[in-house]
Amino acid sequence: MFRKILIANRGEIAVRVIRTLREMGIRSVAVFSDADRTSLHVRMADEAEHIGPSASAESYLRMDRILDAAKKHGVEAIHPGYGFLSENAEFAAACQDGGLVFIGPSADSIRAMGSKTAARQNAIRAGTPVVPGTDHAIDLEEARAFGRTHSYPILLKAVAGGGGKGMRAVERESELESAYRNAASEAARAFGNPDLYVEKLILRPRHIEIQVLGDAHGNLLHLGERECSLQRRHQKVVEEAPSPLMALHPEMRDAMGQAAVRAARQVGYTNAGTIEFLVDQDHRFYFLEMNTRLQVEHPVTELITSLDLVKLQVEIAAGRKLPFTQEAVAWRGSAIECRIYAEDPYNQFLPCPGKITRLDRPFGPGVRLDGYVYPGWDVPLEYDPLLAKLAVWHATREESIARMLRALGEYDVGGIRTNVGFFRQILDDAEFRAGRLDTGFIDEFLARHNKALEPPGDLAAVAAMAAAFDHQAGEPGNAGAPANGASPWLAAGRSELLR
């Protein structure tokens, strides 16, 4: 087993990995930029190394500086977390060339599944159903021909994409040229590659993913599904396991699990990875892409399987066999995760960086909080505004929803805006409770609740009084607050507390 591991990441995932390493008796090395000098992951690690300025391109994306830090601190392996270099085949290969173990799949597997077009080709070879689309990068004229052949709407996607970047839905041909230009430009900025491919757009699909795990001894299995349909701008914000759809169609878990394992086996996959699927309204599923890393939403899988995925990643990277078979995997209860962001849901989800002046965290049975912020911490503008992942577990989905609502009620972040109040509205929504979910749920929810969430006059007066009290107590104002007063999410929470 390894003696020392460097975490090539920051924030809550770095803290998450450090905690497991400590339980395993493995020393941890953190890396940090100027903006993260006082970050929690730096404080928690056994050792730490400064790797550059705040900009990601000059720090967390600098392979040379991370490898130099690994050499300086005498580590044996590197855990990439997610984002940054986690799906970079060149980085995985550079680790191997430098005598280090990359805690993830091989560089060849990353290449095979990192390109969305190559991943589609491999999925087809594995007999996994895919959305109708192209298996190569296309120019504008090819996109136009595809739209005429398959009819609109269609979806332009970055070949090297992820996280919703370089993606545009096109409803009609007149929109195609500008959508193509904007998607290619965004892809070039985000991934250094402007290439696009095109798929038929599936209307109101569910987004369901399967967690896979493989070792270097030929064992490959799945750990069930996660429902990831609640998204805004193609970015997941609420995840749960199991999917409510499986309660109605239990045969789908085995079918999707087998399809995911086939696709992973096609490229000789090892370590943790995720196969993502779209499910249409007739319950047909299609391969979407593979994420060749640990997922942000992995806690819900851990909660229903009682497994530590980071520990399993480390053990697999050290050459150990998986300690269980597919038949031994069991799923218990229901888990839900909310991604807590420094953002304003009432103002187009714009990021709201700033100093955290107060932080009340939820506790109690079945509550898990993966975070990295603390009172006095300045949420940096340079990185994703994710503050924490709040996850809960209970025996049934209904009980998990009630537990999450209780936990969200205990969660209070002062000095900045967050989406905590927004989640309280989502989880209390009748459509969400009924499990009627799809990737357009949040847009539809906002349209459906727009007027109902406007604070009434007396409540607005109470909110104004509370704001005045906060100001007198020395609370800083929130930059970018809506001009018409308190956010309706916050107002609804105050209304509930007043009742």
Secondary structure, 3 states (H helix, E strand, C coil): CCCEEEECCCHHHHHHHHHHHHHHCCEEEEEEEHHHCCCHHHHHCCEEEEEECCCHHHCCCCHHHHHHHHHHHCCCEEECCCCCCCCCHHHHHHHHHCCCEECCCCHHHHHHHHCHHHHHHHHHHCCCCECCECCCCECHHHHHHHHHHHCCCEEEEECCCCCCCCEEEECCHHHHHHHHHHHHHHHHHHHCCCCEEEEECCCCCEEEEEEEEECCCCCEEEEEEEEEEEEECCEEEEEEECCHHHHHCCHHHHHHHHHHHHHHHHCCCCEEEEEEEEECCCCCEEEEEEECCCCCCHHHHHHHHCCCHHHHHHHHHCCCCCCCCHHHCCCCCEEEEEEEECEEHHHCCEECCEECCEEECCCCCCEEEEECCCCCCEECCCCCCEEEEEEEEECCHHHHHHHHHHHHHHCEEECCCCCHHHHHHHHCCHHHHCCCCCCCHHHHHHHHHCCCCCCCHHHHHHHHHHHHHHHHCCCCCCCCCCCCCCCHHHHHHHHHHHC
